[in-house]
Amino acid sequence: MAFIHSIATRVPRHAYPQEEVGQVLRAALEPGGRGDRLSQKIYRSSGIETRHSVISGYKPGTGDGLFFDTDTGRFMSPTTGQRNDLYVAEAKPLFVETARVALEASGFAPEEITHVVTASCTGFFAPGPDYYILRDLGLPPSTQRYHVGFMGCFAAFPSLRMAASFCANDPNAVVLVVCLELCTLHLEPSEVVDNIIASAVFADGAAGVVVSSQPPAGVALDGALAGPHRCESGLELTASSTRLAPNSEDDMAWNIGDHGFDMVLSTYVPRVLGTEIGGVVDDILGDAGRGREDVVHWWVHPGGRAIIDHVQEALALEDISLEPSRDVLARYGNMSSATILFVIQEALRRGDMRTGELAYAMAFGPGLTVESALFRGV
């Protein structure tokens, strides 16, 4: 058995209205040109109100000297190395802070942590974030450390699956999981539709979870914007699984380029998900001896507004079922692997979960991969 004891979420200090980000990136395009027109349309229909970033120059008329010229505000397209340098500088403290809050909220002491699992696909450094979490939080030097790298938006699920495996093999295991993404380091002005979509939805954020085999008295929540809260119902991870959508590996991909990481996010992705998700859900629920009628809560990764819309239509879900997903998308954007943990936290904060109820969580990423997990209120 694996139980969630706490969920902590954090975002960088710079918050930008969606309109401002679009205005700054469009300034590098031909005014009134095809890219400019497409960008305005995509940003307006994104369903996003605010995004957070480690970059200080996304406000019109300002510059940070790296991404934007301090005099003109012109986009400067830094190299991948320069972007990764900023990732290293900003990710280290944010990883540690998110881990610290999750650990403190969980009620476990640092010396009780047996495993650390970190996940990120937006930058690299070694020794990695797992090392700095161990060092700065005073965890035991024998703590086992793992990093889930470059898997994309669904990485929280294999991370939680690892945690559940550790708990199944060792009843004394206490696992600290942290997912962090600084997606805005890789945004680029572009006239290519895929790139415009990516620049319109991705954002920065981090989420931490503490998992053990010991049933908790509720789940402690500490939100990026909402502060501490306690959900009276506990949360057990009862099953998880992964599936691939056929012939879709070219529709969503993540590659290392010379000027940042290049996101491939085809306009076909929402339609592919809409076509495949029903079969995937039924297959996974069937393996657990369940059906859709048994699911009370649906926690969907808000990869974008169209993705939520197609999943909702395919599964015939009521609007209220997608409120946590749409709310997270509006307030934060798509923070890749951390996002689904923001959604789960938001759903629990609303007090929706009751003892015995079943929740189905899902996220999507390169492959096209669909990751799922079943949770039960306890």
ZIHUWO-V618774 format. One record per backbone hydrogen bond with DSSP energy under -1.0 kcal/mol. CO is the residue of the C=O (numbers start at 1). NH is the residue of the N-H. If there is no record, write none. Layout:
BEGIN
co->CO nh->NH
co->CO nh->NH
END
This chain:
BEGIN
co->2 nh->237
co->3 nh->212
co->5 nh->220
co->6 nh->210
co->7 nh->222
co->8 nh->208
co->10 nh->206
co->14 nh->53
co->16 nh->51
co->17 nh->21
co->18 nh->22
co->19 nh->23
co->20 nh->24
co->21 nh->25
co->22 nh->26
co->25 nh->28
co->26 nh->29
co->30 nh->33
co->33 nh->37
co->34 nh->38
co->35 nh->39
co->36 nh->40
co->37 nh->41
co->38 nh->42
co->39 nh->43
co->40 nh->44
co->41 nh->45
co->43 nh->46
co->49 nh->18
co->51 nh->16
co->52 nh->204
co->59 nh->62
co->67 nh->76
co->68 nh->65
co->69 nh->73
co->74 nh->69
co->79 nh->83
co->80 nh->84
co->81 nh->85
co->82 nh->86
co->83 nh->87
co->84 nh->88
co->85 nh->89
co->86 nh->90
co->87 nh->91
co->88 nh->92
co->90 nh->94
co->91 nh->95
co->92 nh->96
co->93 nh->97
co->94 nh->98
co->95 nh->99
co->96 nh->100
co->97 nh->101
co->98 nh->102
co->99 nh->103
co->100 nh->104
co->101 nh->105
co->102 nh->106
co->109 nh->112
co->110 nh->113
co->114 nh->144
co->115 nh->176
co->116 nh->146
co->117 nh->178
co->118 nh->148
co->119 nh->180
co->120 nh->150
co->128 nh->132
co->129 nh->133
co->130 nh->134
co->131 nh->135
co->132 nh->136
co->133 nh->137
co->134 nh->139
co->140 nh->143
co->144 nh->116
co->146 nh->118
co->148 nh->120
co->152 nh->155
co->154 nh->157
co->155 nh->159
co->156 nh->160
co->157 nh->161
co->158 nh->162
co->159 nh->163
co->160 nh->164
co->161 nh->165
co->162 nh->166
co->163 nh->167
co->164 nh->168
co->165 nh->169
co->166 nh->170
co->170 nh->173
co->174 nh->114
co->174 nh->115
co->175 nh->211
co->176 nh->117
co->177 nh->209
co->178 nh->119
co->179 nh->207
co->181 nh->205
co->182 nh->185
co->183 nh->186
co->184 nh->187
co->192 nh->196
co->193 nh->197
co->194 nh->198
co->195 nh->199
co->196 nh->200
co->198 nh->202
co->201 nh->334
co->203 nh->183
co->205 nh->181
co->206 nh->10
co->207 nh->179
co->208 nh->8
co->209 nh->177
co->210 nh->5
co->211 nh->175
co->212 nh->3
co->216 nh->218
co->219 nh->231
co->220 nh->7
co->221 nh->229
co->222 nh->9
co->223 nh->227
co->227 nh->223
co->229 nh->221
co->231 nh->219
co->234 nh->378
co->235 nh->4
co->236 nh->376
co->239 nh->374
co->241 nh->372
co->243 nh->370
co->248 nh->251
co->251 nh->266
co->252 nh->367
co->253 nh->264
co->255 nh->262
co->258 nh->80
co->260 nh->257
co->262 nh->255
co->264 nh->253
co->266 nh->269
co->268 nh->272
co->269 nh->273
co->270 nh->274
co->271 nh->275
co->272 nh->276
co->273 nh->277
co->276 nh->280
co->277 nh->281
co->278 nh->282
co->279 nh->283
co->280 nh->284
co->281 nh->285
co->282 nh->286
co->283 nh->287
co->284 nh->288
co->285 nh->290
co->286 nh->289
co->291 nh->294
co->292 nh->295
co->297 nh->360
co->299 nh->362
co->301 nh->303
co->304 nh->308
co->305 nh->309
co->306 nh->310
co->307 nh->311
co->308 nh->312
co->309 nh->313
co->310 nh->314
co->311 nh->315
co->312 nh->317
co->318 nh->321
co->319 nh->322
co->322 nh->326
co->323 nh->327
co->324 nh->328
co->325 nh->329
co->326 nh->330
co->327 nh->331
co->328 nh->332
co->329 nh->333
co->330 nh->49
co->330 nh->50
co->334 nh->203
co->335 nh->338
co->336 nh->339
co->338 nh->342
co->339 nh->343
co->340 nh->344
co->341 nh->345
co->342 nh->346
co->343 nh->347
co->344 nh->348
co->345 nh->349
co->346 nh->350
co->347 nh->352
co->348 nh->351
co->354 nh->357
co->357 nh->377
co->358 nh->296
co->358 nh->297
co->359 nh->375
co->360 nh->299
co->361 nh->373
co->362 nh->301
co->363 nh->371
co->365 nh->369
co->368 nh->245
co->369 nh->365
co->370 nh->243
co->371 nh->363
co->372 nh->241
co->373 nh->361
co->374 nh->238
co->374 nh->239
co->375 nh->359
co->376 nh->236
co->377 nh->356
END
